[in-house]
Structure formats: structure tokens, C-alpha cells
């Protein structure tokens, strides 16, 4: 999902107010800008398709792990 840079925080505030956990919110904030379509297209043009796929996988895994850890800490 693509968010403009300054719209992520108000959208996440609304989601947290609706019951979203803080761990998943952090994961979305971490992964959102890195995994937007324009960002991935630029990265692909610079480093190639295979490395971009590895980059995307690493971003997803690391954002998920950080979200899980943060969710357990904050509860």
C-alpha cells in the first residue's frame, strides 16, 4: 500500500484508535516506505531484480520481527 510520507502517522493513529496493536503499527511504519511501488521500482533499476527481491524479503522479515518484539514489550 502506498502512503504519502506525511499521511502514514495520522492513518496509523486512526488504526491504533480502532484497536490495531502497536507492534503491527510499527511494522507498517517500518516497511511502508521501503515497500512502496515507486521505491521498489527505483531500487530495481539500480540494483537489479534478484537483489530487489532479496531486499524486499529482508525488509518484510525484519519489520515483522521488530513488530513482534515491540508488541511483546509494549503490551
C-alpha positions as CSV (number, residue, x, y, z in Angstrom):
1,X,0.0,0.0,0.0
2,X,1.4,3.4,-0.9
3,X,1.1,6.3,1.6
4,X,2.4,9.7,1.1
5,X,5.2,10.4,3.6
6,X,3.1,12.7,6.0
7,X,-0.1,10.7,5.8
8,X,1.2,7.5,7.4
9,X,1.1,8.8,11.0
10,X,-2.5,10.0,11.0
11,X,-3.7,6.8,9.3
12,X,-1.9,4.7,11.9
13,X,-3.3,6.8,14.7
14,X,-6.7,6.0,13.4
15,X,-5.9,2.3,13.1
16,X,-4.5,2.2,16.6
17,X,-7.6,4.1,17.9
18,X,-9.7,1.4,16.2
19,X,-7.8,-1.4,18.0
20,X,-4.7,-2.1,16.0
21,X,-1.8,-3.2,18.1
22,X,1.3,-1.1,18.4
23,X,3.6,-3.9,17.2
24,X,1.8,-4.2,13.8
25,X,1.7,-0.5,13.5
26,X,5.4,-0.2,14.0
27,X,5.9,-2.9,11.4
28,X,3.7,-1.0,8.9
29,X,5.7,2.2,9.6
30,X,9.0,0.4,9.1
31,X,8.1,-1.5,5.9
32,X,5.7,1.0,4.3
33,X,8.2,3.5,2.7
34,X,10.6,0.8,1.7
35,X,8.0,-1.4,0.0
36,X,6.0,1.2,-1.8
37,X,5.8,0.6,-5.6
38,X,7.8,3.7,-6.6
39,X,10.5,2.9,-4.1
40,X,10.8,-0.7,-5.3
41,X,10.9,0.4,-9.0
42,X,13.8,2.8,-8.3
43,X,15.6,0.1,-6.3
44,X,15.1,-2.4,-9.0
45,X,16.5,-0.1,-11.6
46,X,19.6,0.5,-9.5
47,X,20.5,-3.0,-8.2
48,X,18.5,-5.4,-10.4
49,X,15.6,-7.7,-9.9
50,X,17.2,-10.5,-7.9
51,X,18.7,-8.2,-5.4
52,X,15.5,-6.2,-5.1
53,X,13.6,-9.5,-4.3
54,X,16.1,-10.2,-1.6
55,X,15.8,-6.7,-0.3
56,X,12.0,-6.9,-0.2
57,X,12.1,-10.2,1.7
58,X,14.6,-8.8,4.2
59,X,12.5,-5.7,4.8
60,X,9.4,-7.8,5.4
61,X,11.1,-10.3,7.7
62,X,12.9,-7.6,9.7
63,X,9.9,-5.3,10.0
64,X,7.8,-8.3,11.1
65,X,10.4,-9.4,13.7
66,X,10.7,-5.9,15.1
67,X,6.9,-5.5,15.2
68,X,6.6,-8.8,17.1
69,X,9.3,-7.9,19.6
70,X,7.9,-4.4,20.1
71,X,4.4,-5.8,20.6
72,X,5.6,-8.1,23.3
73,X,7.5,-5.2,25.1
74,X,4.8,-2.6,24.9
75,X,1.6,-4.6,25.5
